[in-house]
Amino acid sequence: MNKIINEDVLKGVDKIDDYSVDLILTDPPYCLGKDYGNDSDKRSSDEYLKWTYKWIDAVLPKLKDSGSLYIFLSWQYSPEIFVYLKKKLRMINEIIWDRRVPSMGGSTRKFSSVHDNIGFFVKNDDYYFDIDSVRIPYDEETKKARTRSIFVGKKWLEIGYNPKDLWSNSRIHAQDPERENHPTQKPLEIIERMVKASCPENGIVFDPFMGTGTTAIACLANDRQYVGFEINKDYYKIIINRIKKYNSCLSLFQQQDNLVRGIRSQPLFLEPK
Ligand SMILES: C[S@@+](CC[C@H](N)C(=O)[O-])C[C@H]1O[C@@H](n2cnc3c(N)ncnc32)[C@H](O)[C@@H]1O
């Protein structure tokens, strides 16, 4: 595990054992004509749906019985693809990701589209799901406003709220420090939410379309394992560099942490009892 494979997922998928992954987290081409250095997003509608059904059928057997699947889609094709997936899995949520696109005048013949449709599906009723790991803490003001006796001591006020199914997180801007050279890189924050909620620690996340490797970084940062495919060699190199950068930052932090611990354990720095 912890492997990125520079290959067409349809050709390489059998390298992954059946019933071996806890979560399939997938952000496939949307059929919107994006340039991924290949024609993968430039199919006709019919070809796109046929291809989508084919890769879905190829990846689903990899899921454990307690497993889940998240799929990023656009409103143009989510109706057909959700219907297809509902024949195979149980649909739990449609999450709307509001990309917080700034208002710039926009379309004149329709309402501007500023969201992605994310489907959350599970294989069985006893699917793994840890809502407590992704709760959003209440701010101090809200906590203070709930001082009436009916709220005092309420556990939910301390542990934070369920993120709900409308996620408002800014897309990655050109100047964002997280930004890599890829047209549809997803923000780490929302991928981390899916990984933490739907894959147990040390479990395995499978991403068939890695792009810049956001899923791999989310897994490394949260003690999960990853496996995934990316067909484009340049994107594959981006992923490998991103993972190297993450690991070297981590070891730098660990060295500094050890140094601080070492210094603090010297008699001069011992805390008074
Ligand atoms: C929407 S992007 C994924 C972005 C990713 N979630 C991120 O945060 O960077 C889809 C990716 O799928 C890749 N791709 C397209 N067809 C593929 C195939 N058959 N096998 C593997 N990768 C493919 C594209 O090159 C593109 O990088």
The ligand as an SDF file (V2000), in Angstrom:
LIG
                    3D

 27 29  0  0  0  0  0  0  0  0999 V2000
  -10.5290   15.6850  -11.6720 C   0  0  0  0  0  0  0  0  0  0  0  0
   -8.8490   15.2170  -11.7910 S   0  0  0  0  0  0  0  0  0  0  0  0
   -8.4410   14.6800  -10.1380 C   0  0  0  0  0  0  0  0  0  0  0  0
   -7.9580   15.8180   -9.2650 C   0  0  0  0  0  0  0  0  0  0  0  0
   -7.5560   15.3790   -7.8700 C   0  0  0  0  0  0  0  0  0  0  0  0
   -8.6810   15.0300   -7.0510 N   0  0  0  0  0  0  0  0  0  0  0  0
   -6.7350   16.4600   -7.1660 C   0  0  0  0  0  0  0  0  0  0  0  0
   -7.1350   16.9570   -6.0760 O   0  0  0  0  0  0  0  0  0  0  0  0
   -5.6970   16.8320   -7.6790 O   0  0  0  0  0  0  0  0  0  0  0  0
   -8.9610   13.7290  -12.7130 C   0  0  0  0  0  0  0  0  0  0  0  0
   -7.6130   13.0940  -13.0540 C   0  0  0  0  0  0  0  0  0  0  0  0
   -7.8550   11.7980  -13.6700 O   0  0  0  0  0  0  0  0  0  0  0  0
   -6.7900   11.5160  -14.5770 C   0  0  0  0  0  0  0  0  0  0  0  0
   -7.2570   10.4370  -15.4660 N   0  0  0  0  0  0  0  0  0  0  0  0
   -8.0980   10.5430  -16.5230 C   0  0  0  0  0  0  0  0  0  0  0  0
   -8.3450    9.3290  -17.0630 N   0  0  0  0  0  0  0  0  0  0  0  0
   -7.6580    8.4260  -16.3140 C   0  0  0  0  0  0  0  0  0  0  0  0
   -7.5420    7.0030  -16.3470 C   0  0  0  0  0  0  0  0  0  0  0  0
   -8.1600    6.2660  -17.2830 N   0  0  0  0  0  0  0  0  0  0  0  0
   -6.7830    6.3980  -15.4060 N   0  0  0  0  0  0  0  0  0  0  0  0
   -6.1340    7.1260  -14.4390 C   0  0  0  0  0  0  0  0  0  0  0  0
   -6.1930    8.4770  -14.3890 N   0  0  0  0  0  0  0  0  0  0  0  0
   -6.9680    9.1220  -15.2810 C   0  0  0  0  0  0  0  0  0  0  0  0
   -6.5630   12.8700  -15.2610 C   0  0  0  0  0  0  0  0  0  0  0  0
   -5.2810   12.9300  -15.8550 O   0  0  0  0  0  0  0  0  0  0  0  0
   -6.7610   13.8580  -14.0740 C   0  0  0  0  0  0  0  0  0  0  0  0
   -5.5370   14.2150  -13.4880 O   0  0  0  0  0  0  0  0  0  0  0  0
  1  2  1  0
  2  3  1  0
  2 10  1  0
  3  4  1  0
  4  5  1  0
  5  6  1  0
  5  7  1  0
  7  8  2  0
  7  9  1  0
 10 11  1  0
 11 12  1  0
 11 26  1  0
 12 13  1  0
 13 14  1  0
 13 24  1  0
 14 15  1  0
 14 23  1  0
 15 16  2  0
 16 17  1  0
 17 18  1  0
 17 23  2  0
 18 19  1  0
 18 20  2  0
 20 21  1  0
 21 22  2  0
 22 23  1  0
 24 25  1  0
 24 26  1  0
 26 27  1  0
M  CHG  2   2   1   9  -1
M  END
$$$$
